[in-house]
Amino acid sequence: MTSCLIVIPARRASQRLPDKPLADIGGVPMIVRVWRCAQAYAAHRKDMPSPLVACDDQAVATLIAQAGGQALLTDPDLPSGSDRVFQALERFDPKRRIKTIINLQGDMPFIEPSVIDETLRPLQDPSVDLATVVTPLEMAAAEMPQVVKVAAELTGKTGRALYFSRARIPYGGGRLFHHIGVYAWRRASLARFIAAPPSQTEQAEQLEQLRALALGMKIGIQVTDTPPLSVDVPADLERARALVC
């Protein structure tokens, strides 16, 4: 029985890297590389259909169809990737059979299956509303606003998120963690999140996961040792291209 689905939100109007889903990496558009990684993972799961791309542009949908996948066009004015994921989910599964949704960002062209497994792991705790992964932060990235930092309460490699920020946290020392933007949602939690207005902290930090914390949701986290390359700026794209040369 289907109970879990990977949804990949893709938006062409990226401010830091326009047309990001279409970016060529070794002759393959980035969104197609992400879809192939997700498809390879889903193929080994009995409870998981092929991944779904939630996009705002026909060019992206066409690329996914040519690759053998399925894409749904969503409202281009949706404010966030989470909204795009939820709208596509409701259209794809109106009978609400799917209970767990993996929000896999469309800018991680080489994500390993182990990272998706690690993202799901905190949901084994029934008190967790959504889950994500973090990795130890390199000091050189501590002051970069595009790198999202996490204050966490951990036991070993598992725990819960206390706060997210573009600034360096915790201030004055302690372990620093970099948030990897992959989420595993319980469907009811995602629906509650989408129905709520943005929180003050979300608006201040420009980080939507802070809305979940403001709603009292428990965000489970797992430390991963294999962080995926995330393509956020032109320099990241050049790094990605170098990996396939």
Disulfide bonds with the S-S distance in Angstrom:
none
